[in-house]
Amino acid sequence: MPSYFTDKDGLLTLSRKQQRKLWQWRRASHLYGHPQIFGQHGCGHIVQETVTDCSFVAALCVSVEYEHRFKRQLITQHVYPKGRNGMPEFNPAGKYMVKLFVNGLWRRVVIDDLLPVGETGKLLCTYSVTGDIGQSLMEKAFLKVMGGYDFPGSNASTDLHVLTGWIPEHVFVQDQAFDAERTWTRMHDGLEQGSVLLTIATGEMGSDVAASLGLVPSHAYAVLDAREVCGHQLLRVKNPWNSLRWTGAFSHADQISWTPDLMRALDYDPKTEHDDQGIFWIDFASVCHRFDAIHLNWNPRVFAHQASVHFSWNMDMGPRQALHDFSANPQYTLVAEHGTAEVWILLSKHLLKTEENVDFIALHVYDNTNGRRVYEPRAALHIGEYVNTQHVLVQLTARQGEKYTLVVAQREKTKPLHFTLRALSSTPVRLVQAPVPTYCEDVTGQWGSASAGGNTASPRYMDNPQFQITIPPNAPLTSGIITLETAHKHPVNIRVFRGGFLVTRVLEINTVATSGKYRSQFCTCELEALEPGSSYTVVVSTFEPFMFSRFKLRIGLGSLFTVAPIAREGAGMRMRELHGKWMPGSECVGGPDQSYHKCPRFLVRTECETRVLARLQTPHAKSLPLVNVSVYEFDDAVLGTLCASSGSYTNSPQGVATRQSTIGRTGCEFLVVASAWDHDVDASFVLYFYSEHTVEVTPLFY
């Protein structure tokens, strides 16, 4: 008695149907004595049995047919032990090793030769009618990786990728972008050259319709040949069941389409077609009408160069739904280094366990980025569709030296995911992680009743949270990015000014950078050429005042920096809000050369020295007037020394303000004058008067 090998991982899980039919597990040698392993030619002898793995069996059939047609090893080279001719050979001990391309790498899968057998003595797994056990062993190794014989099904191109490592491409016939002629040419030429493996799949259809056509709903079929003869585009197809054939045009039941010339060209003999092995001819037009998908797997050796990376996307990397925020998405820079080249980019999600695929993933390609990270969705060279498939393929023509940014995306994160990203090209190609800022700081804050100031046209814009960024004197010229994320779906904006001091008025000449239009919940602002030894002010705002929310500001630069909040205007001081109006005809208003002494005025009395600041705004004016606010010493109705002024007359939405000044000698009073330049101004105003200590403020009237 030979010493048999038994897999330490135990028996594979059976499907419910197999469990009902199971008689026992038996050794291949007990079933067939000294069986062959992939010793048969072609795939006509391969039969899918009880397991719901038509996609795998279709993949197996086209692989075996490829080896027969081109006399090249494809899957048999990965089965051990081998004989002197390089082909797999029978092992009396029942131990076999199969190499499968799983999660971006070739991996060894060790199995024994115990196979499930039914009460009739028939195998309950894929088998060969000739007794060849190669198909049964290959299926067992594949399903060991997939979790067992209770395999829920896949698509044939995904399974072929595991068997061969060839690049999967899905073509959906019902898509608006489907080009039948181009697809046919690629299929026909690829099969003829041996550079592609083909499978097709039906979608859902009524049982009566399916029966009348000889098709199986939601089923994978192997494409064995593609021929263009006598003006017809025809495919030779196999049903993995090894029975049940197409009954439409060019089928065995079609007595009209088969002309003598066509039969000679295809070596077709109606007399031999009565034996149903599930193999049939079908015209490509019928495939486009009755099938849902065409799956192509391309030989990666067609490409002389390739690069690949493996990476993880953990739950703590970015928001759960990154519809607006790509800042934490995995991103890579792609460069074709020598000449314009066709580049295929394959994103493959790793398989960890067999379960329903509910992860919708996409791959976006951005040009004009110089390979830098993309932080929010915008115009792209390619916007990927979110699909719940294991593989996403993008084909592009890459210009020499241009750096592209590849952004991996998913609709909603539910668990950590792991990926392999491959780039294949006819010329050298480089694939590296997109650079991230060297130094980052996170700042959190909120817009509340006193700090939600609205956009740049709002009088309260200066009330928005403001932060000072300072670049050390010994730092190099630096660039970077600022991102703003909010807890609520408010439209938000970032604006950066020179100076590093409190921004009380928006001047374009002082604006260094902006995030552009207000965007919902997330926006970014790129910074270029920040100078060493300089300071900058960052203002974050919502579009409308009183939009309350928490926010997170992330500042990333290429050099060291410091960031600190900037205190609001009048912070730590007492504030009085005073209202007034310029009324032509009842009060003479105007610049100093007219009737300045009759402008609205407010008397200020203080018992001690105090710092003061005055701001004048016209929030309800139809058109903003040119205004000024000044503070004077006041002595017996005479304007004395100017203590503080807002400077030139200005019509800013935020109004005008004096600098902080100290007033308050014993026995002195002060006047705050609110003036407009034009004498015909008809507008109300608001005066905010800040003081360090308590003061008395009284309007003066004539």
TORRO-362442 format. One line per field, with one value per residue (C-alpha): x, y, z. Coordinates in steps of 0.001 Angstrom, whole numbers. Each point is the difference from the previous one (the first is absolute). Layout:
BEGIN
x <- (X:...)
y <- (Y:...)
z <- (Z:...)
% end
This chain:
BEGIN
x <- (0:1488:261:-2553:353:-2908:-395:460:-2687:-2612:-2772:-1480:-3453:-2691:-3009:-3429:-690:3276:-735:-3338:1641:3307:860:3647:3317:2256:3589:530:2069:-2922:-2287:2218:3068:2845:-1840:1314:383:-776:835:-3002:-107:-2550:-2869:-2838:384:-301:-3305:-1269:-1847:-1772:2177:-1342:3300:-848:2328:2934:-791:-348:3386:1454:-1376:1503:3352:119:-1127:2770:2645:-1386:-175:3320:1996:1084:-413:-2235:-1552:1688:3368:-1290:-958:2473:1478:1213:1468:3044:-2120:-1019:-3601:-1736:180:-1904:1228:-933:245:-2756:1870:-99:1023:-1635:1215:-2773:212:-1696:48:2691:2499:487:-792:384:-3142:531:-2834:-603:-1922:-3082:-3028:-3741:-1926:-3765:-2071:135:3803:139:2212:-1844:2567:1307:1311:1113:-2077:3317:1064:2693:252:1838:-3240:-1189:3311:200:-3565:753:3056:-1954:-2947:2292:1083:-3602:-1313:-1362:-2325:-2856:1412:-2594:1308:2048:710:2289:2534:556:488:2324:2083:505:833:2274:833:-1333:-1508:-3823:-2178:-3788:-2065:-3692:-2071:-2883:2187:-597:3732:97:1603:-863:2369:2982:-727:-246:3300:1769:-1512:727:3551:858:-1151:1843:3234:-390:32:-3499:-2255:-3742:-3115:-3538:-2870:-3768:-2034:-3362:-2704:-3307:119:-2267:2158:3177:-1406:-1099:3513:1934:1699:451:-792:2877:2482:3609:1058:3474:892:2189:392:-987:-257:-987:-1059:-2449:-971:-912:1547:-249:1081:602:-1368:-187:-2535:1918:-2887:1201:-3605:-2802:886:-1084:-2915:-49:1872:2965:-866:-325:-3731:411:-643:208:3219:2370:954:2414:2711:-415:56:3205:1649:-782:360:-3587:-1810:-3686:121:2470:-1845:-2694:2346:-689:3197:-1249:2158:-1620:497:-1737:172:1394:-3194:-1935:2619:-497:-3768:-253:3080:800:3782:3162:3009:3487:3233:3146:3462:2132:3053:-1401:1409:3752:-47:-2069:24:-2118:-682:-1918:-1781:-2735:-2851:-830:-3156:1818:1187:-2454:-3784:-2369:-1400:2643:-2323:1464:3284:2787:2706:427:-683:2891:1619:2889:2060:326:2721:721:3692:871:-2432:-3775:-1294:-3150:-255:-2406:-668:-1541:-1374:-625:-1743:1457:-2162:40:-3018:-2890:-2955:-2325:1963:-1625:3044:-520:3411:1245:3261:259:2836:976:2314:1490:897:3755:-617:-1124:-2835:-3582:-1960:-3503:-1905:416:400:1989:1455:-2009:-2793:-453:-3375:-619:-381:-160:2538:3371:1869:-156:1901:820:1700:1634:2521:2689:2069:3752:1165:-3451:-803:-3525:-1735:-1939:-2663:-1504:-3559:-2876:-3605:-141:2551:-1341:3254:3740:838:3246:1035:2559:500:1778:1067:923:1549:2058:2554:1513:-2585:400:-2632:651:-2098:-1183:1977:-1526:1049:3035:-1427:-3680:-2007:-3674:-2085:-3566:-2572:-3581:-2244:-2340:-2328:2945:2308:-2135:590:-909:1749:2212:-3028:-1303:643:833:2649:2715:-1795:847:2730:3455:3408:3568:2545:3639:2909:3390:2680:2358:-2630:80:-2646:-2849:-3315:-2835:-3691:-2722:-3129:-3203:-2530:-3281:-2386:-3025:-613:528:1689:3462:3075:3650:1726:3637:1333:3441:1008:-1022:-2182:-3776:-1722:-2732:-393:299:2479:859:3491:675:-1511:2614:-2274:-3612:-1910:-2209:-3755:-1678:-256:-2178:1657:3552:2388:3711:2363:3380:2887:2935:3335:-516:2948:2314:-412:-3530:-3371:-3385:-3599:-2418:-3724:-2567:-3582:-3452:-1958:-2721:348:-1329:752:1147:2330:3206:2914:3472:2718:3061:3066:2712:3227:3387:1839:-394:-2608:-2051:-3732:-1945:-3515:-429:-2123:-3201:-235:-529:805:77:-1608:-3471:-2186:-2813:-2190:-1342:-2261:-368:-924:1185:-2984:511:-1976:-226:3699:2807:2341:3054:3755:2142:-94:-3789:-1919:2041:-835:-3677:538:-1511:2117:224:1379:2286:816:2444:1370:3406:2312:-1465:684:-2799:-894:-2898:-1516:-2562:-2169:-2935:-1508:-3355:1123:-1193:3406:2955:989:3554:310:2444:14:2330:536:889:662:-3006:118:-3038:-1500:3362:1621:3467:2871:-695:501:-858:-1386:-997:1965:-1171:-3719:-909:-3137:913:-2828:1819:28:2911:1730:2578:3066:20:959:311:-2191:-1006:1950:-1734:-2649:-83:-2908:191:-2111:-535:-980:-1752:339:-834:1864:-2976:-2442:-3103:422:-3269:935:-47:3155:1166:2843:1785:2029:2441:1693:2335:-1825:-3535:-780:-3106:-1045:-2735:-1306:180:-2762:-280)
y <- (0:3373:2746:2597:3730:1703:3780:1435:2605:-2742:-689:2832:1232:-1469:1776:-1060:-1840:-1911:-841:-1546:-2125:-851:-3647:302:1709:-2211:47:619:-3206:-1965:1420:-262:-2057:1893:2933:2585:3649:2413:-2702:692:2391:2813:562:-2060:-2576:2478:23:2374:-2007:977:2991:3444:1021:352:3027:-2126:-2895:2400:1465:-3499:-934:2982:-578:-3663:915:2622:-2611:-2375:2649:1787:-2894:2175:-738:2457:-1568:-3403:1622:882:-3535:-2206:-2613:53:-2556:358:1583:2795:-1205:-896:-3646:-2295:-214:-3320:1737:2388:3255:2831:3630:2591:3569:2588:3746:1310:3566:1163:-2862:-3611:-2141:-3729:-1951:-3529:-2535:-3735:-2068:-731:762:-13:-2917:-478:-3084:-968:-13:3210:2923:2972:2452:962:-3061:-1432:-2619:-1721:-375:2715:1527:3217:2006:-1337:830:3488:720:-1269:2266:2980:-621:-538:3610:1112:-1670:-3352:-1714:2238:2646:2741:635:2726:1072:-1917:2794:283:-3757:29:2660:-2423:-2909:1853:3495:1392:3491:-23:2345:162:1177:459:-394:2150:3033:3033:166:-3603:-122:-3325:251:1077:-2745:-2633:1068:-146:-3413:-1495:1319:-764:-3615:-469:1341:-1861:3221:-235:-2530:487:-842:1343:108:209:2175:-612:-1252:-1764:-3802:-378:2323:-1733:-3447:1090:1315:-2862:2401:60:3269:1679:-2542:94:-1509:-717:1461:-2490:1749:3119:-164:2469:-2024:432:3415:-1334:675:-3288:-1300:-3590:-264:-2642:-289:-1242:-2414:-1973:57:2392:1941:3181:-637:3282:1163:-2206:-2616:-3731:582:2688:-1513:3304:1801:-2895:268:-2496:2666:875:-3644:-596:3118:-1060:-3758:-333:-3318:0:-3779:262:2854:-2257:-920:2783:985:3531:1321:2151:2757:3347:3221:3078:1990:-2590:214:3768:-540:-2895:291:2702:-23:-838:-762:327:-1011:1384:-1500:2356:-987:2157:2856:243:1974:63:1370:-956:1041:-1635:2121:100:2436:-86:1282:2901:1371:2776:237:-2938:1557:1871:1541:3502:-745:-1960:1156:-3399:-2196:-2167:1902:-804:1860:-1622:1002:-1407:773:-566:1197:22:-3451:-2028:-749:-2434:538:-2851:531:-3316:-282:-2787:-2963:-828:-2288:-1134:2311:2164:2877:3188:2247:2447:1194:2309:1271:3638:1357:3682:1810:3504:-766:-511:-3214:1798:-1157:861:1183:405:-1199:2179:-297:-3144:-1869:-3028:-170:-3623:-1602:-1479:-3780:-2950:-2083:-1221:1640:3413:563:3421:398:3299:1542:1517:2874:-177:1464:1111:-938:-1316:-423:-3231:260:-3147:603:-1889:1012:-800:-1602:-2897:-1823:188:-831:-1127:516:-625:2687:-1005:2155:-1754:1758:-444:2491:356:1188:1201:-340:1641:1298:3549:2346:1297:3190:-503:1980:24:1656:-573:2789:-466:2712:982:2646:1250:2946:2384:-1612:-1077:3148:-1119:699:2891:2167:-257:2823:-2735:-1776:1105:-1870:-3335:-2135:1204:-1616:1217:-2137:966:-1309:98:2284:-2904:-2038:-410:1364:-2427:-1178:-2067:-547:977:-2128:913:-2626:745:-2071:1352:337:3762:1690:1032:1889:659:3302:811:3561:1495:1419:-2472:2588:197:519:2602:923:-2149:1411:-2088:1483:-1595:-3372:-2731:-2953:-1129:-3270:1548:-449:-998:-3803:-2244:-1391:-155:2274:385:2902:-471:2129:902:1688:969:2139:-740:2362:942:-336:-656:145:-2844:823:-2830:949:-1339:1545:1489:1454:-2087:-3350:-1832:-3016:-1504:-139:-1479:1957:-1931:1955:-1897:1667:-1033:1763:609:2566:1099:619:1929:1430:3761:1780:1638:3767:1529:-3237:612:3444:1330:678:2515:-282:3379:797:3131:1347:2558:1969:2520:3156:-333:-424:1234:-2889:-343:-11:2310:2745:296:-226:-2535:1597:-879:-3732:-2435:114:-1830:1421:-2283:562:-2116:163:-1463:-815:-2751:-1619:531:-1099:1088:-1796:1524:-2127:588:-3500:1073:2530:-676:1033:230:3640:1224:392:876:-182:2131:762:3572:1773:2227:3251:2280:-858:232:-2934:-418:-2361:-3026:-3094:-2754:-334:-2721:1808:477:-58:-3563:-1924:-3503:-2386:-402:3773:1967:-3:1904:-1633:-535:3264:1204:2906:1402:2931:1483:2538:-866:-1128:-1638:-29:-2908:1372:-2203:1663:-746:1564:860:2637:-1779:-3311:-1358:-3023:-1371:-1155:-2048:1141:-2584:1694:-2151:1112:-1596:1587:1224:3182:2103:496:2537:981:3745:1729:3423)
z <- (0:-995:2584:-1058:529:1756:-133:3513:-814:-203:-2477:-2009:977:-2223:-1430:1268:-3241:307:3643:-1002:-2700:1752:453:1030:-700:-2098:-1195:-3706:-181:1479:-2665:-3069:909:-1657:-1623:-2403:1009:-2830:-2503:-2252:-2946:-36:2424:-1484:2785:2931:1912:2680:2612:3214:961:-1051:-1565:-3699:-128:1149:-2341:-2945:967:249:-3433:-1834:1746:-1056:-3522:-197:882:-2618:-2725:530:1464:2932:3667:1824:3088:-109:687:3487:1095:1912:24:-3619:-2309:-2233:-2722:2373:218:3284:976:2330:3603:1715:3391:-1045:694:-2545:-112:-2249:-521:-233:-523:3144:1312:-2386:483:-1051:3049:676:882:1360:-316:321:-2557:2120:-2192:864:-1510:-217:710:-3664:95:-2050:1012:1526:-1384:-3432:-1784:-3358:-1788:-805:3645:-178:3501:-915:-139:3379:1687:-1504:1137:3507:325:-1310:2337:2984:-457:-573:3155:-1175:-2429:1192:-2344:-670:-3526:-1625:-3553:-2299:-544:3756:240:-3015:1698:2893:-2317:-2428:1269:-3310:121:375:-2029:182:-2961:738:-3139:1205:757:-2182:-721:-1311:-3453:-1625:-2973:2086:2532:-2710:-1533:3355:796:-3419:-321:3638:-277:-3273:1512:3291:2002:1488:1720:-514:1956:-299:2474:-138:2332:1588:-2364:308:172:-3041:-2095:1147:-806:-3469:-737:1566:2430:3768:1844:1891:-1330:-1242:-3324:-1402:-3425:-1861:-3359:-1954:-3787:-2688:-3056:-2876:1338:3453:3425:1893:3410:1073:3551:2746:2800:3121:656:-3056:-1195:-975:-3125:-1729:-2369:-1940:-3100:-1028:2631:-659:-388:-2679:-3444:-1912:952:-603:-3661:-1619:-168:3656:1073:-1970:1454:3578:-539:1194:-430:1019:484:2879:1702:1458:2888:2508:1846:585:-2877:-2667:-2581:478:-1968:1749:-615:2042:2745:145:138:2435:2242:2573:315:-1896:2186:-1465:1715:-1622:112:2135:-2052:-2807:2075:263:3246:3148:3531:2994:3584:2840:2597:2632:553:3704:1634:1681:-3362:-808:293:-374:-3161:-1987:-2572:499:1752:-1716:2411:1693:-3054:-1225:-2880:-2330:-2576:-3423:-2476:-3481:-231:-3675:-2629:-243:937:451:3724:1639:3694:1984:3504:1770:3348:2110:871:3708:276:-2132:442:-2033:-1507:1289:-377:-2868:-1164:-2745:-1466:-1104:-2153:163:-2373:349:3633:-381:1936:3155:2219:-923:3011:-1375:-3070:-3077:-3762:-753:-2936:1096:2583:978:491:3460:-445:2386:-1925:1170:-2885:-1667:-3249:-1487:-3382:-902:-2342:2209:-1341:484:3281:1162:3551:583:3337:602:2705:1505:1197:1551:484:3704:2286:2044:795:-697:-3615:-1578:-3625:-2710:-2641:-3225:-2927:-3254:-2977:-3150:1389:3495:2505:3576:2729:3393:2847:-631:2253:3213:1825:2224:2916:1010:2732:808:1494:1197:563:-549:-1446:2712:489:356:-2562:-2969:-2021:-3519:-3312:-1075:-855:3558:2529:2499:-2109:2425:2806:-1620:1622:-1033:402:-366:-1878:497:-2066:1820:-1499:-729:-1890:-3785:-2342:627:-1374:1400:438:2458:331:1810:1062:1785:2064:-1901:-3721:-109:-2964:1233:-1155:903:-727:789:431:444:3361:2670:1746:485:-3352:383:-3645:-3148:-2496:-3055:-71:3400:-953:-437:-780:160:-264:-2682:-18:3232:109:2098:3132:-1340:-1882:-645:-559:-1675:1199:-2229:744:3639:978:2951:2937:-1105:1684:-1588:1152:-718:156:-101:-775:-799:-2861:2207:3508:2875:-1620:3094:-136:1315:-2417:-416:-1742:-1186:-1105:-1851:-1165:-1283:2826:3713:1045:2965:127:2627:286:-465:2573:-1213:-304:3427:1796:3769:-374:759:-3031:-572:-3098:-1165:-2935:-2088:-3421:-2534:-1266:-2825:533:3757:681:-2174:-577:-2130:17:2147:-2656:291:3325:1909:3327:-495:-593:2558:3155:3303:3245:2005:3669:1980:3537:-864:-2835:-2180:-3329:-2514:-3532:-2211:-3010:-2352:-2300:-2384:-203:-1447:-2588:-3563:-1271:2339:666:529:3780:2763:3776:2157:3703:1130:3242:745:1934:312:-3388:-1779:-1790:1364:-695:-2192:2163:-2495:-3511:-2448:-2699:-3563:-755:-992:-985:1228:1040:3294:491:1433:3371:1960:1471:3739:1692:3584:1177:3387:1498:3053:-898:-3729:-2116:-3425:-3136:-2387:-3423:-2587:-3397:-3625:-2891:-2181:1209:-1366:1852:1388:2106:3521:1741:2973:2217:2129:2728:1976:3230:2487:2953:508:-1903:-507:-3634:-882:-3470:-726:-1951:-1576)
% end
